[in-house]
Amino acid sequence: MKYNISYIGAIGLHVLMGMLIYFNETLAKLYFALALLFFMYRIIMAPDNLKTIEVLKACAYFVGAEVLLRMTKGAIAYEASKYLVILFVVMGMFYRGVSGKAYPYFIYLMFLVPSIFVASTTLSFDANFRTNIAFVLSGPVCLGLAALYMYDKKISNKQLSEVLLYMVLPIIAHTAYIYFYTPSIKEVLSSTASNRAASGGFGPNQVATVLGLGMFIMTVRLFTKSPTLVLKILNTVILVLISYRAVVTFSRGGVVTAVLAIIAFLVVYFFKASKRKKNEIFMVFLLFCFSLMATWVISSKQSEGFIDLRYANKDHLGREKEDLTTGRVALFMNELEGFISSPFLGIGSSRAKDMRFEIEGQGVTSHSEISRILAEHGILGVMIVLILIFKPFDIRSRNKSNYYFYAFLCFWFLTINHSSMRIAAPAFIYALSLLKLTYGKPALYRKQIKG
């Protein structure tokens, strides 16, 4: 009962924060500063056996808050959340070290370096070298360091649930902000294209991605952390509210990614459950399906059918669109040509975007991290991709306890192929798949008494 009250209180507090930030965006700076001080204090003051979980909570919170802080200019820098994840995991390494088995991620980080030297000779004169390199490599470095830190780290299932909760709380605040920003989407719709106004005045791709993450986490909580009817209803309502705003951004990538990650989680969760538990899962699944149907019906009605056309790949007049991927395939092929032209060391970090600016007059950022890595890192990029894809399955072959494993990898892989690594979420979620989950009580830390 005490947990339920604190959980509901935390949700209420973040809804209030989202509302207050909408009415006064300067409060976002205060929110960022207080959150940073709070988590730094928690990490530094935590006993040794709790350092890891406090580091993960801090990372998770700023991953969830990243897009809200960007759209309200609350953080000290656009890439602040990625830098903070790096800072927190480095602090974690200082306190708790890293596994010797994680060395492939150290190699991965080393393979990123040559592209910087190549870029120093290939980037155009007008390009800002430091800014371009930092923008392109902040995501991969964030992933590499987070993976290096989390590889084979032991945490309990309960602790991982707390990490996911810390991630979804700022997403709830973000959702509240968007509802106040655009109460009615009917007034801002004129086509079936991704809608900035319906996304809180910010990039629909990033907003849909983080709201899709919120959909996934609330679904997990509905199935695993809703023992009472009150919590089932509360979590279902929050799931519908987040899902609705994710859908009406008209950016499909984040929503499709969330749905596929949810399916990956539910399949593993169901088959690992006992027979008695499976009956309960089935009943919750019916509630979940009802919530998704309600979300779609509301979205269709509020958008006057535009959302149906969007997911059918049609324009607002009902005409079939030629390109389902809205130009992503063309970008992918363009970057593969860069790999073919410089297969050994690649064309250099950020050069793919720089080349498009020279040829087309606009520097469109890559949507696929895979093709960008291959183009900009060459043969080292191939090795980077192989490490990222196959190393998690190495730990999975030795420990199958993490039933989030496939869901986390699914979220990472799909996200980096529709949104690249614009935000820290895919990097952090990937690293979470490397954790070793335990289902008993975590071992108590006892300081040895000398003499």
Secondary structure as the mmCIF struct_conf table of DSSP 4:
data_model
#
loop_
_struct_conf.conf_type_id
_struct_conf.id
_struct_conf.beg_label_comp_id
_struct_conf.beg_label_asym_id
_struct_conf.beg_label_seq_id
_struct_conf.end_label_comp_id
_struct_conf.end_label_asym_id
_struct_conf.end_label_seq_id
HELX_RH_AL_P HELX_RH_AL_P1 LYS A 2 PHE A 23
TURN_TY1_P TURN_TY1_P1 GLU A 25 THR A 26
HELX_RH_AL_P HELX_RH_AL_P2 LEU A 27 MET A 45
BEND BEND1 ALA A 46 ALA A 46
HELX_RH_3T_P HELX_RH_3T_P1 ASP A 48 LEU A 50
HELX_RH_AL_P HELX_RH_AL_P3 LYS A 51 MET A 71
TURN_TY1_P TURN_TY1_P2 THR A 72 LYS A 73
BEND BEND2 ALA A 75 ALA A 77
TURN_TY1_P TURN_TY1_P3 TYR A 78 GLU A 79
HELX_RH_AL_P HELX_RH_AL_P4 ALA A 80 ARG A 96
HELX_RH_3T_P HELX_RH_3T_P2 GLY A 100 ALA A 102
HELX_RH_AL_P HELX_RH_AL_P5 TYR A 103 LEU A 112
BEND BEND3 VAL A 113 VAL A 113
HELX_RH_AL_P HELX_RH_AL_P6 PRO A 114 THR A 122
BEND BEND4 LEU A 123 LEU A 123
TURN_TY1_P TURN_TY1_P4 PHE A 125 ASP A 126
BEND BEND5 ALA A 127 ALA A 127
HELX_RH_AL_P HELX_RH_AL_P7 PHE A 129 MET A 150
TURN_TY1_P TURN_TY1_P5 TYR A 151 ASP A 152
STRN STRN1 LYS A 154 SER A 156
HELX_RH_AL_P HELX_RH_AL_P8 ASN A 157 TYR A 181
BEND BEND6 PRO A 183 PRO A 183
HELX_RH_3T_P HELX_RH_3T_P3 ILE A 185 VAL A 188
BEND BEND7 SER A 190 ALA A 193
BEND BEND8 ARG A 196 ARG A 196
HELX_RH_3T_P HELX_RH_3T_P4 ALA A 197 SER A 199
TURN_TY1_P TURN_TY1_P6 GLY A 200 GLY A 200
BEND BEND9 GLY A 201 PHE A 202
HELX_RH_AL_P HELX_RH_AL_P9 PRO A 204 THR A 224
BEND BEND10 LYS A 225 LYS A 225
BEND BEND11 THR A 228 THR A 228
HELX_RH_AL_P HELX_RH_AL_P10 LEU A 229 VAL A 247
TURN_TY1_P TURN_TY1_P7 VAL A 248 THR A 249
HELX_RH_AL_P HELX_RH_AL_P11 ARG A 252 LYS A 272
BEND BEND12 ALA A 273 ALA A 273
HELX_RH_AL_P HELX_RH_AL_P12 LYS A 275 GLN A 302
TURN_TY1_P TURN_TY1_P8 SER A 303 GLY A 305
HELX_RH_AL_P HELX_RH_AL_P13 PHE A 306 TYR A 311
TURN_TY1_P TURN_TY1_P9 ALA A 312 ASN A 313
STRN STRN2 LYS A 314 LYS A 314
TURN_TY1_P TURN_TY1_P10 HIS A 316 LEU A 317
BEND BEND13 GLY A 318 GLY A 318
HELX_LH_PP_P HELX_LH_PP_P1 ARG A 319 ARG A 319
STRN STRN3 GLU A 320 GLU A 320
HELX_LH_PP_P HELX_LH_PP_P2 LYS A 321 LYS A 321
BEND BEND14 GLU A 322 GLU A 322
TURN_TY1_P TURN_TY1_P11 LEU A 324 GLY A 327
HELX_RH_AL_P HELX_RH_AL_P14 ARG A 328 SER A 341
BEND BEND15 SER A 342 SER A 342
TURN_TY1_P TURN_TY1_P12 PRO A 343 LEU A 345
BEND BEND16 ILE A 347 ILE A 347
TURN_TY1_P TURN_TY1_P13 SER A 349 SER A 350
HELX_RH_AL_P HELX_RH_AL_P15 ARG A 351 GLU A 360
BEND BEND17 GLY A 361 GLN A 362
HELX_LH_PP_P HELX_LH_PP_P3 VAL A 364 SER A 366
BEND BEND18 HIS A 367 HIS A 367
HELX_RH_AL_P HELX_RH_AL_P16 GLU A 369 HIS A 377
TURN_TY1_P TURN_TY1_P14 GLY A 378 GLY A 378
HELX_RH_AL_P HELX_RH_AL_P17 ILE A 379 ARG A 398
TURN_TY1_P TURN_TY1_P15 TYR A 403 TYR A 404
HELX_RH_AL_P HELX_RH_AL_P18 PHE A 405 ILE A 416
TURN_TY1_P TURN_TY1_P16 ASN A 417 HIS A 418
BEND BEND19 SER A 419 SER A 419
TURN_TY1_P TURN_TY1_P17 SER A 420 MET A 421
BEND BEND20 ARG A 422 ALA A 424
HELX_RH_AL_P HELX_RH_AL_P19 ALA A 425 LEU A 432
TURN_TY1_P TURN_TY1_P18 SER A 433 LEU A 434
STRN STRN4 LYS A 436 THR A 438
BEND BEND21 GLY A 440 GLY A 440
HELX_LH_PP_P HELX_LH_PP_P4 LYS A 441 TYR A 445
HELX_LH_PP_P HELX_LH_PP_P5 LYS A 447 LYS A 450
#
